[in-house]
Amino acid sequence: MSTDTLAHSDERIKAEPFLTKLMKRPELGAIGGVVLVTIFFMITADSTMFTLSGVMNFMTPAAQLGILGIAAAMLMIGGEFDLSIGSMVAFAGMVFGVFVVNVGMPLVIAIPLTLALAAALGATNGMIVLRTGLPSFIVTLAGLFVLRGAALVGLKLFTGGSTQLRGIREAVEGDFLAPIFSGDAFGFLMRWLAEAGIVDSFKSGVPKVPGIPVEILWFIAFAAIATYILLRTPIGNWIFATGGDSLAAQNSGVPVRRVKISLFMLTATAAAIVAIITVIDAGSTDARRGFMKEFEAIIAAVIGGCLLTGGYGSAIGAFFGAIIFGMVTIGLTYTKFDQDWFQVFLGAMLLLAVIFNNVIRRRVTGER
Protein backbone atom coordinates (compact mmCIF):
# COMPACT_ATOMS: atom_id res chain seq x y z
CA MET A 1 0.00 0.00 0.00
CA SER A 2 1.41 3.41 -0.96
CA THR A 3 2.16 6.23 1.45
CA ASP A 4 -0.58 8.37 -0.15
CA THR A 5 -3.15 5.63 0.41
CA LEU A 6 -2.10 5.32 4.06
CA ALA A 7 -2.38 9.07 4.55
CA HIS A 8 -5.90 9.08 3.14
CA SER A 9 -7.00 6.12 5.26
CA ASP A 10 -5.41 7.25 8.55
CA GLU A 11 -7.98 9.19 10.57
CA ARG A 12 -5.23 10.75 12.73
CA ILE A 13 -3.96 12.84 9.85
CA LYS A 14 -7.24 13.33 8.05
CA ALA A 15 -7.89 16.95 7.12
CA GLU A 16 -10.67 18.47 9.23
CA PRO A 17 -13.40 20.40 7.36
CA PHE A 18 -13.35 24.17 7.88
CA LEU A 19 -16.95 24.19 9.15
CA THR A 20 -16.08 21.59 11.80
CA LYS A 21 -13.11 23.66 12.92
CA LEU A 22 -15.30 26.75 13.08
CA MET A 23 -17.99 25.03 15.14
CA LYS A 24 -15.40 23.85 17.65
CA ARG A 25 -14.41 27.42 18.44
CA PRO A 26 -15.72 28.43 21.91
CA GLU A 27 -16.44 32.02 20.82
CA LEU A 28 -18.93 30.93 18.13
CA GLY A 29 -21.92 31.38 20.46
CA ALA A 30 -20.81 34.88 21.48
CA ILE A 31 -20.32 35.99 17.87
CA GLY A 32 -23.76 34.61 17.02
CA GLY A 33 -25.15 36.45 20.04
CA VAL A 34 -23.67 39.75 18.86
CA VAL A 35 -25.29 39.24 15.45
CA LEU A 36 -28.71 38.44 16.99
CA VAL A 37 -28.58 41.34 19.46
CA THR A 38 -27.52 43.71 16.67
CA ILE A 39 -30.44 42.59 14.51
CA PHE A 40 -32.81 42.97 17.47
CA PHE A 41 -31.77 46.55 18.14
CA MET A 42 -31.67 47.45 14.45
CA ILE A 43 -35.36 46.55 14.38
CA THR A 44 -36.45 47.97 17.76
CA ALA A 45 -34.03 50.81 18.59
CA ASP A 46 -33.66 54.35 17.34
CA SER A 47 -31.31 54.57 14.36
CA THR A 48 -28.92 56.82 16.33
CA MET A 49 -27.79 53.76 18.32
CA PHE A 50 -25.62 52.66 15.41
CA THR A 51 -24.13 56.04 14.62
CA LEU A 52 -20.51 56.57 15.68
CA SER A 53 -21.53 58.33 18.89
CA GLY A 54 -24.06 55.59 19.65
CA VAL A 55 -21.45 52.87 19.17
CA MET A 56 -19.07 54.71 21.51
CA ASN A 57 -21.87 54.94 24.07
CA PHE A 58 -22.35 51.18 24.33
CA MET A 59 -18.71 50.27 23.77
CA THR A 60 -17.57 52.27 26.81
CA PRO A 61 -19.35 50.11 29.45
CA ALA A 62 -18.56 47.04 27.32
CA ALA A 63 -14.86 47.91 27.47
CA GLN A 64 -14.83 48.40 31.24
CA LEU A 65 -16.58 45.06 31.78
CA GLY A 66 -14.57 43.39 29.02
CA ILE A 67 -11.22 44.02 30.70
CA LEU A 68 -12.57 42.19 33.76
CA GLY A 69 -14.30 39.56 31.62
CA ILE A 70 -11.17 38.65 29.64
CA ALA A 71 -9.14 38.23 32.83
CA ALA A 72 -11.97 36.18 34.38
CA ALA A 73 -12.12 34.04 31.22
CA MET A 74 -8.41 33.21 31.44
CA LEU A 75 -8.81 32.25 35.10
CA MET A 76 -11.85 30.11 34.30
CA ILE A 77 -9.94 28.36 31.51
CA GLY A 78 -7.33 27.65 34.20
CA GLY A 79 -10.04 25.98 36.29
CA GLU A 80 -10.69 28.64 38.95
CA PHE A 81 -13.08 31.49 39.83
CA ASP A 82 -12.54 34.94 41.30
CA LEU A 83 -15.66 36.44 42.85
CA SER A 84 -13.70 39.28 44.47
CA ILE A 85 -12.87 41.29 41.33
CA GLY A 86 -15.85 43.63 41.71
CA SER A 87 -14.87 44.44 45.28
CA MET A 88 -11.26 44.77 44.12
CA VAL A 89 -12.41 47.59 41.83
CA ALA A 90 -13.79 49.44 44.88
CA PHE A 91 -10.76 48.68 47.06
CA ALA A 92 -8.18 49.55 44.40
CA GLY A 93 -10.14 52.73 43.59
CA MET A 94 -10.02 53.71 47.26
CA VAL A 95 -6.27 53.01 47.50
CA PHE A 96 -5.54 54.91 44.30
CA GLY A 97 -7.67 57.86 45.42
CA VAL A 98 -5.88 58.05 48.75
CA PHE A 99 -2.50 57.92 47.01
CA VAL A 100 -3.23 60.83 44.64
CA VAL A 101 -5.48 63.00 46.86
CA ASN A 102 -4.41 62.43 50.46
CA VAL A 103 -0.75 61.57 49.90
CA GLY A 104 -0.26 63.68 46.79
CA MET A 105 1.59 61.05 44.77
CA PRO A 106 2.14 61.56 41.03
CA LEU A 107 0.59 58.92 38.79
CA VAL A 108 3.99 57.46 37.92
CA ILE A 109 4.19 56.27 41.55
CA ALA A 110 0.52 55.86 42.48
CA ILE A 111 -0.41 53.60 39.57
CA PRO A 112 2.40 51.02 39.99
CA LEU A 113 1.79 50.89 43.76
CA THR A 114 -1.94 50.35 43.26
CA LEU A 115 -1.34 47.60 40.68
CA ALA A 116 1.32 45.96 42.88
CA LEU A 117 -1.01 45.90 45.89
CA ALA A 118 -3.81 44.40 43.79
CA ALA A 119 -1.46 41.76 42.36
CA ALA A 120 -0.28 40.87 45.88
CA LEU A 121 -3.87 40.40 47.04
CA GLY A 122 -4.59 38.29 43.97
CA ALA A 123 -1.55 36.14 44.72
CA THR A 124 -2.81 35.77 48.29
CA ASN A 125 -6.13 34.44 46.98
CA GLY A 126 -4.28 31.95 44.81
CA MET A 127 -2.01 30.74 47.61
CA ILE A 128 -4.96 30.27 49.99
CA VAL A 129 -6.80 28.20 47.35
CA LEU A 130 -3.75 26.02 46.68
CA ARG A 131 -2.61 25.54 50.28
CA THR A 132 -6.02 24.88 51.83
CA GLY A 133 -7.57 22.97 48.94
CA LEU A 134 -10.75 25.02 49.36
CA PRO A 135 -12.74 25.84 46.24
CA SER A 136 -11.76 29.21 44.77
CA PHE A 137 -15.47 30.06 44.77
CA ILE A 138 -15.48 30.05 48.59
CA VAL A 139 -12.10 31.75 49.06
CA THR A 140 -12.85 34.61 46.69
CA LEU A 141 -16.42 34.95 47.99
CA ALA A 142 -14.83 35.70 51.36
CA GLY A 143 -12.51 38.12 49.58
CA LEU A 144 -15.55 39.83 48.06
CA PHE A 145 -16.83 40.80 51.50
CA VAL A 146 -13.41 41.57 52.98
CA LEU A 147 -12.39 43.93 50.17
CA ARG A 148 -15.81 45.63 49.99
CA GLY A 149 -15.71 46.20 53.74
CA ALA A 150 -12.10 47.39 53.60
CA ALA A 151 -13.01 49.90 50.87
CA LEU A 152 -15.87 51.24 52.98
CA VAL A 153 -13.80 51.49 56.17
CA GLY A 154 -10.83 53.00 54.32
CA LEU A 155 -12.93 55.70 52.68
CA LYS A 156 -14.50 56.68 56.00
CA LEU A 157 -11.07 56.76 57.61
CA PHE A 158 -9.44 59.00 54.99
CA THR A 159 -12.43 61.28 54.31
CA GLY A 160 -13.59 61.88 57.87
CA GLY A 161 -16.69 59.69 57.64
CA SER A 162 -17.76 59.93 53.99
CA THR A 163 -18.09 56.92 51.69
CA GLN A 164 -16.92 58.96 48.70
CA LEU A 165 -13.51 60.48 48.01
CA ARG A 166 -13.56 63.49 45.67
CA GLY A 167 -10.92 65.67 44.07
CA ILE A 168 -9.21 62.96 42.02
CA ARG A 169 -9.60 64.70 38.67
CA GLU A 170 -8.04 67.87 40.06
CA ALA A 171 -5.23 65.89 41.70
CA VAL A 172 -4.16 64.22 38.43
CA GLU A 173 -4.79 67.20 36.14
CA GLY A 174 -1.71 67.95 34.07
CA ASP A 175 0.00 64.65 34.92
CA PHE A 176 1.65 63.23 31.80
CA LEU A 177 0.20 59.75 32.45
CA ALA A 178 -3.41 60.93 32.84
CA PRO A 179 -4.27 60.76 29.09
CA ILE A 180 -3.32 57.06 29.04
CA PHE A 181 -6.01 56.25 31.61
CA SER A 182 -8.70 58.86 30.92
CA GLY A 183 -10.30 60.92 28.20
CA ASP A 184 -10.34 60.30 24.47
CA ALA A 185 -7.60 59.28 22.07
CA PHE A 186 -7.10 60.04 18.38
CA GLY A 187 -8.87 63.39 18.58
CA PHE A 188 -6.82 64.60 15.60
CA LEU A 189 -8.20 61.72 13.52
CA MET A 190 -11.79 62.57 14.43
CA ARG A 191 -11.23 66.23 13.53
CA TRP A 192 -9.78 65.22 10.17
CA LEU A 193 -12.68 62.84 9.50
CA ALA A 194 -15.16 65.60 10.45
CA GLU A 195 -13.48 68.05 8.07
CA ALA A 196 -13.67 65.42 5.33
CA GLY A 197 -17.37 64.91 6.05
CA ILE A 198 -16.87 61.23 6.96
CA VAL A 199 -18.16 61.59 10.55
CA ASP A 200 -20.88 63.84 11.93
CA SER A 201 -19.94 67.25 13.27
CA PHE A 202 -21.64 70.26 14.82
CA LYS A 203 -22.24 73.44 12.83
CA SER A 204 -18.99 74.82 14.23
CA GLY A 205 -17.12 71.94 12.57
CA VAL A 206 -16.28 70.20 15.86
CA PRO A 207 -16.83 66.42 15.57
CA LYS A 208 -19.71 65.03 17.61
CA VAL A 209 -17.37 62.27 18.76
CA PRO A 210 -14.18 63.98 20.05
CA GLY A 211 -12.16 60.76 20.07
CA ILE A 212 -12.06 57.10 21.04
CA PRO A 213 -12.46 56.58 24.82
CA VAL A 214 -9.19 55.16 26.16
CA GLU A 215 -10.94 52.26 27.90
CA ILE A 216 -11.95 50.94 24.48
CA LEU A 217 -8.29 50.90 23.43
CA TRP A 218 -7.35 49.13 26.68
CA PHE A 219 -10.14 46.63 25.99
CA ILE A 220 -8.91 45.86 22.47
CA ALA A 221 -5.30 45.58 23.68
CA PHE A 222 -6.32 43.21 26.49
CA ALA A 223 -8.25 41.00 24.05
CA ALA A 224 -5.40 40.91 21.52
CA ILE A 225 -2.69 40.12 24.09
CA ALA A 226 -4.80 37.50 25.90
CA THR A 227 -5.74 35.79 22.62
CA TYR A 228 -2.11 35.71 21.51
CA ILE A 229 -1.01 34.24 24.86
CA LEU A 230 -3.71 31.56 24.84
CA LEU A 231 -3.27 30.47 21.23
CA ARG A 232 0.37 31.16 20.37
CA THR A 233 2.50 30.64 23.48
CA PRO A 234 3.48 27.78 25.82
CA ILE A 235 1.86 29.73 28.65
CA GLY A 236 -1.48 29.38 26.87
CA ASN A 237 -0.98 25.63 26.61
CA TRP A 238 -0.20 25.54 30.33
CA ILE A 239 -3.42 27.42 31.14
CA PHE A 240 -5.59 25.04 29.10
CA ALA A 241 -3.79 21.99 30.52
CA THR A 242 -4.12 23.26 34.09
CA GLY A 243 -7.85 23.80 33.71
CA GLY A 244 -8.43 20.54 31.85
CA ASP A 245 -6.68 18.20 34.32
CA SER A 246 -4.34 19.84 36.81
CA LEU A 247 -2.90 16.53 38.05
CA ALA A 248 -2.05 15.30 34.56
CA ALA A 249 -0.64 18.72 33.73
CA GLN A 250 1.57 18.68 36.81
CA ASN A 251 2.81 15.20 35.98
CA SER A 252 3.67 16.50 32.51
CA GLY A 253 5.86 19.24 33.94
CA VAL A 254 3.41 22.15 33.81
CA PRO A 255 4.00 24.58 36.72
CA VAL A 256 0.38 24.36 37.84
CA ARG A 257 0.77 26.33 41.09
CA ARG A 258 2.60 29.17 39.36
CA VAL A 259 0.02 29.27 36.55
CA LYS A 260 -2.93 29.50 38.94
CA ILE A 261 -1.36 32.13 41.18
CA SER A 262 -0.41 34.18 38.12
CA LEU A 263 -4.01 34.03 36.86
CA PHE A 264 -5.36 35.23 40.21
CA MET A 265 -2.84 38.07 40.03
CA LEU A 266 -4.09 38.87 36.52
CA THR A 267 -7.74 39.18 37.56
CA ALA A 268 -6.85 41.41 40.52
CA THR A 269 -4.59 43.61 38.36
CA ALA A 270 -7.28 43.91 35.67
CA ALA A 271 -9.72 45.05 38.37
CA ALA A 272 -7.20 47.67 39.53
CA ILE A 273 -6.78 48.96 35.96
CA VAL A 274 -10.55 49.31 35.60
CA ALA A 275 -10.63 51.09 38.97
CA ILE A 276 -7.96 53.59 37.90
CA ILE A 277 -9.67 54.28 34.56
CA THR A 278 -13.15 54.76 36.04
CA VAL A 279 -11.98 56.75 39.07
CA ILE A 280 -10.01 59.25 37.00
CA ASP A 281 -12.90 59.52 34.54
CA ALA A 282 -15.46 60.14 37.32
CA GLY A 283 -13.15 62.35 39.40
CA SER A 284 -14.11 60.48 42.56
CA THR A 285 -14.35 57.00 44.06
CA ASP A 286 -16.86 55.35 46.36
CA ALA A 287 -17.45 52.10 48.21
CA ARG A 288 -20.02 50.78 45.72
CA ARG A 289 -17.72 51.03 42.70
CA GLY A 290 -17.55 47.71 40.85
CA PHE A 291 -20.73 46.42 42.51
CA MET A 292 -21.88 43.12 40.92
CA LYS A 293 -19.08 43.31 38.34
CA GLU A 294 -17.73 39.92 39.42
CA PHE A 295 -20.93 38.24 38.24
CA GLU A 296 -21.17 40.31 35.08
CA ALA A 297 -17.56 39.42 34.21
CA ILE A 298 -18.29 35.72 34.66
CA ILE A 299 -21.43 36.08 32.54
CA ALA A 300 -19.35 37.69 29.76
CA ALA A 301 -16.83 34.84 30.00
CA VAL A 302 -19.53 32.13 29.95
CA ILE A 303 -21.35 33.76 27.02
CA GLY A 304 -17.92 33.81 25.36
CA GLY A 305 -17.69 30.03 25.60
CA CYS A 306 -15.87 29.34 28.89
CA LEU A 307 -16.84 26.17 30.73
CA LEU A 308 -17.41 26.33 34.47
CA THR A 309 -15.31 23.17 34.76
CA GLY A 310 -12.23 24.78 33.17
CA GLY A 311 -9.96 23.80 30.31
CA TYR A 312 -12.11 25.36 27.59
CA GLY A 313 -12.82 28.94 26.60
CA SER A 314 -11.66 31.96 24.70
CA ALA A 315 -10.50 35.51 25.41
CA ILE A 316 -12.02 36.75 22.16
CA GLY A 317 -15.28 35.09 23.20
CA ALA A 318 -15.28 37.13 26.43
CA PHE A 319 -14.58 40.18 24.24
CA PHE A 320 -17.80 39.60 22.30
CA GLY A 321 -19.65 38.61 25.49
CA ALA A 322 -18.82 42.02 26.97
CA ILE A 323 -19.99 43.76 23.79
CA ILE A 324 -23.35 41.97 24.11
CA PHE A 325 -23.56 43.25 27.68
CA GLY A 326 -22.78 46.82 26.61
CA MET A 327 -25.27 46.71 23.74
CA VAL A 328 -28.07 45.47 26.00
CA THR A 329 -27.21 47.91 28.81
CA ILE A 330 -27.27 51.00 26.62
CA GLY A 331 -29.40 49.70 23.76
CA LEU A 332 -32.58 49.52 25.83
CA THR A 333 -32.38 53.30 26.34
CA TYR A 334 -32.76 53.67 22.55
CA THR A 335 -35.96 51.60 22.54
CA LYS A 336 -39.43 51.97 24.03
CA PHE A 337 -38.83 49.00 26.33
CA ASP A 338 -38.63 49.49 30.08
CA GLN A 339 -34.96 49.41 31.11
CA ASP A 340 -35.83 47.06 33.96
CA TRP A 341 -35.97 44.33 31.28
CA PHE A 342 -32.16 44.50 31.16
CA GLN A 343 -31.51 41.77 33.73
CA VAL A 344 -34.17 39.51 32.19
CA PHE A 345 -32.58 39.95 28.77
CA LEU A 346 -29.09 39.31 30.14
CA GLY A 347 -30.13 36.18 32.04
CA ALA A 348 -31.85 34.79 28.96
CA MET A 349 -28.75 35.49 26.84
CA LEU A 350 -26.58 33.68 29.40
CA LEU A 351 -28.79 30.59 29.42
CA LEU A 352 -29.15 30.47 25.62
CA ALA A 353 -25.40 30.94 25.10
CA VAL A 354 -24.53 28.09 27.47
CA ILE A 355 -27.09 25.75 25.88
CA PHE A 356 -25.91 26.69 22.38
CA ASN A 357 -22.23 26.17 23.23
CA ASN A 358 -22.91 22.80 24.87
CA VAL A 359 -25.07 21.50 22.01
CA ILE A 360 -22.59 22.56 19.32
CA ARG A 361 -19.59 21.18 21.20
CA ARG A 362 -21.26 17.81 21.83
CA ARG A 363 -22.33 17.42 18.20
CA VAL A 364 -18.92 18.30 16.86
CA THR A 365 -16.85 16.31 19.36
CA GLY A 366 -19.25 13.38 19.76
CA GLU A 367 -19.60 13.90 23.54
CA ARG A 368 -22.67 12.57 25.31
C-alpha positions as CSV (number, residue, x, y, z in Angstrom):
1,M,0.0,0.0,0.0
2,S,1.4,3.4,-1.0
3,T,2.2,6.2,1.4
4,D,-0.6,8.4,-0.1
5,T,-3.2,5.6,0.4
6,L,-2.1,5.3,4.1
7,A,-2.4,9.1,4.5
8,H,-5.9,9.1,3.1
9,S,-7.0,6.1,5.3
10,D,-5.4,7.2,8.5
11,E,-8.0,9.2,10.6
12,R,-5.2,10.8,12.7
13,I,-4.0,12.8,9.9
14,K,-7.2,13.3,8.0
15,A,-7.9,17.0,7.1
16,E,-10.7,18.5,9.2
17,P,-13.4,20.4,7.4
18,F,-13.3,24.2,7.9
19,L,-17.0,24.2,9.1
20,T,-16.1,21.6,11.8
21,K,-13.1,23.7,12.9
22,L,-15.3,26.8,13.1
23,M,-18.0,25.0,15.1
24,K,-15.4,23.9,17.7
25,R,-14.4,27.4,18.4
26,P,-15.7,28.4,21.9
27,E,-16.4,32.0,20.8
28,L,-18.9,30.9,18.1
29,G,-21.9,31.4,20.5
30,A,-20.8,34.9,21.5
31,I,-20.3,36.0,17.9
32,G,-23.8,34.6,17.0
33,G,-25.1,36.4,20.0
34,V,-23.7,39.7,18.9
35,V,-25.3,39.2,15.5
36,L,-28.7,38.4,17.0
37,V,-28.6,41.3,19.5
38,T,-27.5,43.7,16.7
39,I,-30.4,42.6,14.5
40,F,-32.8,43.0,17.5
41,F,-31.8,46.6,18.1
42,M,-31.7,47.5,14.5
43,I,-35.4,46.5,14.4
44,T,-36.4,48.0,17.8
45,A,-34.0,50.8,18.6
46,D,-33.7,54.3,17.3
47,S,-31.3,54.6,14.4
48,T,-28.9,56.8,16.3
49,M,-27.8,53.8,18.3
50,F,-25.6,52.7,15.4
51,T,-24.1,56.0,14.6
52,L,-20.5,56.6,15.7
53,S,-21.5,58.3,18.9
54,G,-24.1,55.6,19.7
55,V,-21.4,52.9,19.2
56,M,-19.1,54.7,21.5
57,N,-21.9,54.9,24.1
58,F,-22.3,51.2,24.3
59,M,-18.7,50.3,23.8
60,T,-17.6,52.3,26.8
61,P,-19.3,50.1,29.4
62,A,-18.6,47.0,27.3
63,A,-14.9,47.9,27.5
64,Q,-14.8,48.4,31.2
65,L,-16.6,45.1,31.8
66,G,-14.6,43.4,29.0
67,I,-11.2,44.0,30.7
68,L,-12.6,42.2,33.8
69,G,-14.3,39.6,31.6
70,I,-11.2,38.6,29.6
71,A,-9.1,38.2,32.8
72,A,-12.0,36.2,34.4
73,A,-12.1,34.0,31.2
74,M,-8.4,33.2,31.4
75,L,-8.8,32.3,35.1
76,M,-11.9,30.1,34.3
77,I,-9.9,28.4,31.5
78,G,-7.3,27.6,34.2
79,G,-10.0,26.0,36.3
80,E,-10.7,28.6,39.0
81,F,-13.1,31.5,39.8
82,D,-12.5,34.9,41.3
83,L,-15.7,36.4,42.9
84,S,-13.7,39.3,44.5
85,I,-12.9,41.3,41.3
86,G,-15.9,43.6,41.7
87,S,-14.9,44.4,45.3
88,M,-11.3,44.8,44.1
89,V,-12.4,47.6,41.8
90,A,-13.8,49.4,44.9
91,F,-10.8,48.7,47.1
92,A,-8.2,49.6,44.4
93,G,-10.1,52.7,43.6
94,M,-10.0,53.7,47.3
95,V,-6.3,53.0,47.5
96,F,-5.5,54.9,44.3
97,G,-7.7,57.9,45.4
98,V,-5.9,58.1,48.8
99,F,-2.5,57.9,47.0
100,V,-3.2,60.8,44.6
101,V,-5.5,63.0,46.9
102,N,-4.4,62.4,50.5
103,V,-0.8,61.6,49.9
104,G,-0.3,63.7,46.8
105,M,1.6,61.1,44.8
106,P,2.1,61.6,41.0
107,L,0.6,58.9,38.8
108,V,4.0,57.5,37.9
109,I,4.2,56.3,41.5
110,A,0.5,55.9,42.5
111,I,-0.4,53.6,39.6
112,P,2.4,51.0,40.0
113,L,1.8,50.9,43.8
114,T,-1.9,50.3,43.3
115,L,-1.3,47.6,40.7
116,A,1.3,46.0,42.9
117,L,-1.0,45.9,45.9
118,A,-3.8,44.4,43.8
119,A,-1.5,41.8,42.4
120,A,-0.3,40.9,45.9
121,L,-3.9,40.4,47.0
122,G,-4.6,38.3,44.0
123,A,-1.5,36.1,44.7
124,T,-2.8,35.8,48.3
125,N,-6.1,34.4,47.0
126,G,-4.3,32.0,44.8
127,M,-2.0,30.7,47.6
128,I,-5.0,30.3,50.0
129,V,-6.8,28.2,47.4
130,L,-3.8,26.0,46.7
131,R,-2.6,25.5,50.3
132,T,-6.0,24.9,51.8
133,G,-7.6,23.0,48.9
134,L,-10.8,25.0,49.4
135,P,-12.7,25.8,46.2
136,S,-11.8,29.2,44.8
137,F,-15.5,30.1,44.8
138,I,-15.5,30.1,48.6
139,V,-12.1,31.8,49.1
140,T,-12.9,34.6,46.7
141,L,-16.4,34.9,48.0
142,A,-14.8,35.7,51.4
143,G,-12.5,38.1,49.6
144,L,-15.5,39.8,48.1
145,F,-16.8,40.8,51.5
146,V,-13.4,41.6,53.0
147,L,-12.4,43.9,50.2
148,R,-15.8,45.6,50.0
149,G,-15.7,46.2,53.7
150,A,-12.1,47.4,53.6
151,A,-13.0,49.9,50.9
152,L,-15.9,51.2,53.0
153,V,-13.8,51.5,56.2
154,G,-10.8,53.0,54.3
155,L,-12.9,55.7,52.7
156,K,-14.5,56.7,56.0
157,L,-11.1,56.8,57.6
158,F,-9.4,59.0,55.0
159,T,-12.4,61.3,54.3
160,G,-13.6,61.9,57.9
161,G,-16.7,59.7,57.6
162,S,-17.8,59.9,54.0
163,T,-18.1,56.9,51.7
164,Q,-16.9,59.0,48.7
165,L,-13.5,60.5,48.0
166,R,-13.6,63.5,45.7
167,G,-10.9,65.7,44.1
168,I,-9.2,63.0,42.0
169,R,-9.6,64.7,38.7
170,E,-8.0,67.9,40.1
171,A,-5.2,65.9,41.7
172,V,-4.2,64.2,38.4
173,E,-4.8,67.2,36.1
174,G,-1.7,68.0,34.1
175,D,0.0,64.6,34.9
176,F,1.7,63.2,31.8
177,L,0.2,59.8,32.5
178,A,-3.4,60.9,32.8
179,P,-4.3,60.8,29.1
180,I,-3.3,57.1,29.0
181,F,-6.0,56.2,31.6
182,S,-8.7,58.9,30.9
183,G,-10.3,60.9,28.2
184,D,-10.3,60.3,24.5
185,A,-7.6,59.3,22.1
186,F,-7.1,60.0,18.4
187,G,-8.9,63.4,18.6
188,F,-6.8,64.6,15.6
189,L,-8.2,61.7,13.5
190,M,-11.8,62.6,14.4
191,R,-11.2,66.2,13.5
192,W,-9.8,65.2,10.2
193,L,-12.7,62.8,9.5
194,A,-15.2,65.6,10.4
195,E,-13.5,68.1,8.1
196,A,-13.7,65.4,5.3
197,G,-17.4,64.9,6.0
198,I,-16.9,61.2,7.0
199,V,-18.2,61.6,10.5
200,D,-20.9,63.8,11.9
201,S,-19.9,67.2,13.3
202,F,-21.6,70.3,14.8
203,K,-22.2,73.4,12.8
204,S,-19.0,74.8,14.2
205,G,-17.1,71.9,12.6
206,V,-16.3,70.2,15.9
207,P,-16.8,66.4,15.6
208,K,-19.7,65.0,17.6
209,V,-17.4,62.3,18.8
210,P,-14.2,64.0,20.0
211,G,-12.2,60.8,20.1
212,I,-12.1,57.1,21.0
213,P,-12.5,56.6,24.8
214,V,-9.2,55.2,26.2
215,E,-10.9,52.3,27.9
216,I,-12.0,50.9,24.5
217,L,-8.3,50.9,23.4
218,W,-7.4,49.1,26.7
219,F,-10.1,46.6,26.0
220,I,-8.9,45.9,22.5
221,A,-5.3,45.6,23.7
222,F,-6.3,43.2,26.5
223,A,-8.3,41.0,24.0
224,A,-5.4,40.9,21.5
225,I,-2.7,40.1,24.1
226,A,-4.8,37.5,25.9
227,T,-5.7,35.8,22.6
228,Y,-2.1,35.7,21.5
229,I,-1.0,34.2,24.9
230,L,-3.7,31.6,24.8
231,L,-3.3,30.5,21.2
232,R,0.4,31.2,20.4
233,T,2.5,30.6,23.5
234,P,3.5,27.8,25.8
235,I,1.9,29.7,28.7
236,G,-1.5,29.4,26.9
237,N,-1.0,25.6,26.6
238,W,-0.2,25.5,30.3
239,I,-3.4,27.4,31.1
240,F,-5.6,25.0,29.1
241,A,-3.8,22.0,30.5
242,T,-4.1,23.3,34.1
243,G,-7.9,23.8,33.7
244,G,-8.4,20.5,31.8
245,D,-6.7,18.2,34.3
246,S,-4.3,19.8,36.8
247,L,-2.9,16.5,38.1
248,A,-2.1,15.3,34.6
249,A,-0.6,18.7,33.7
250,Q,1.6,18.7,36.8
251,N,2.8,15.2,36.0
252,S,3.7,16.5,32.5
253,G,5.9,19.2,33.9
254,V,3.4,22.1,33.8
255,P,4.0,24.6,36.7
256,V,0.4,24.4,37.8
257,R,0.8,26.3,41.1
258,R,2.6,29.2,39.4
259,V,0.0,29.3,36.5
260,K,-2.9,29.5,38.9
261,I,-1.4,32.1,41.2
262,S,-0.4,34.2,38.1
263,L,-4.0,34.0,36.9
264,F,-5.4,35.2,40.2
265,M,-2.8,38.1,40.0
266,L,-4.1,38.9,36.5
267,T,-7.7,39.2,37.6
268,A,-6.8,41.4,40.5
269,T,-4.6,43.6,38.4
270,A,-7.3,43.9,35.7
271,A,-9.7,45.0,38.4
272,A,-7.2,47.7,39.5
273,I,-6.8,49.0,36.0
274,V,-10.6,49.3,35.6
275,A,-10.6,51.1,39.0
276,I,-8.0,53.6,37.9
277,I,-9.7,54.3,34.6
278,T,-13.1,54.8,36.0
279,V,-12.0,56.7,39.1
280,I,-10.0,59.3,37.0
281,D,-12.9,59.5,34.5
282,A,-15.5,60.1,37.3
283,G,-13.2,62.3,39.4
284,S,-14.1,60.5,42.6
285,T,-14.3,57.0,44.1
286,D,-16.9,55.4,46.4
287,A,-17.5,52.1,48.2
288,R,-20.0,50.8,45.7
289,R,-17.7,51.0,42.7
290,G,-17.5,47.7,40.9
291,F,-20.7,46.4,42.5
292,M,-21.9,43.1,40.9
293,K,-19.1,43.3,38.3
294,E,-17.7,39.9,39.4
295,F,-20.9,38.2,38.2
296,E,-21.2,40.3,35.1
297,A,-17.6,39.4,34.2
298,I,-18.3,35.7,34.7
299,I,-21.4,36.1,32.5
300,A,-19.4,37.7,29.8
301,A,-16.8,34.8,30.0
302,V,-19.5,32.1,29.9
303,I,-21.3,33.8,27.0
304,G,-17.9,33.8,25.4
305,G,-17.7,30.0,25.6
306,C,-15.9,29.3,28.9
307,L,-16.8,26.2,30.7
308,L,-17.4,26.3,34.5
309,T,-15.3,23.2,34.8
310,G,-12.2,24.8,33.2
311,G,-10.0,23.8,30.3
312,Y,-12.1,25.4,27.6
313,G,-12.8,28.9,26.6
314,S,-11.7,32.0,24.7
315,A,-10.5,35.5,25.4
316,I,-12.0,36.7,22.2
317,G,-15.3,35.1,23.2
318,A,-15.3,37.1,26.4
319,F,-14.6,40.2,24.2
320,F,-17.8,39.6,22.3
321,G,-19.7,38.6,25.5
322,A,-18.8,42.0,27.0
323,I,-20.0,43.8,23.8
324,I,-23.3,42.0,24.1
325,F,-23.6,43.2,27.7
326,G,-22.8,46.8,26.6
327,M,-25.3,46.7,23.7
328,V,-28.1,45.5,26.0
329,T,-27.2,47.9,28.8
330,I,-27.3,51.0,26.6
331,G,-29.4,49.7,23.8
332,L,-32.6,49.5,25.8
333,T,-32.4,53.3,26.3
334,Y,-32.8,53.7,22.6
335,T,-36.0,51.6,22.5
336,K,-39.4,52.0,24.0
337,F,-38.8,49.0,26.3
338,D,-38.6,49.5,30.1
339,Q,-35.0,49.4,31.1
340,D,-35.8,47.1,34.0
341,W,-36.0,44.3,31.3
342,F,-32.2,44.5,31.2
343,Q,-31.5,41.8,33.7
344,V,-34.2,39.5,32.2
345,F,-32.6,39.9,28.8
346,L,-29.1,39.3,30.1
347,G,-30.1,36.2,32.0
348,A,-31.8,34.8,29.0
349,M,-28.8,35.5,26.8
350,L,-26.6,33.7,29.4
351,L,-28.8,30.6,29.4
352,L,-29.1,30.5,25.6
353,A,-25.4,30.9,25.1
354,V,-24.5,28.1,27.5
355,I,-27.1,25.7,25.9
356,F,-25.9,26.7,22.4
357,N,-22.2,26.2,23.2
358,N,-22.9,22.8,24.9
359,V,-25.1,21.5,22.0
360,I,-22.6,22.6,19.3
361,R,-19.6,21.2,21.2
362,R,-21.3,17.8,21.8
363,R,-22.3,17.4,18.2
364,V,-18.9,18.3,16.9
365,T,-16.8,16.3,19.4
366,G,-19.3,13.4,19.8
367,E,-19.6,13.9,23.5
368,R,-22.7,12.6,25.3
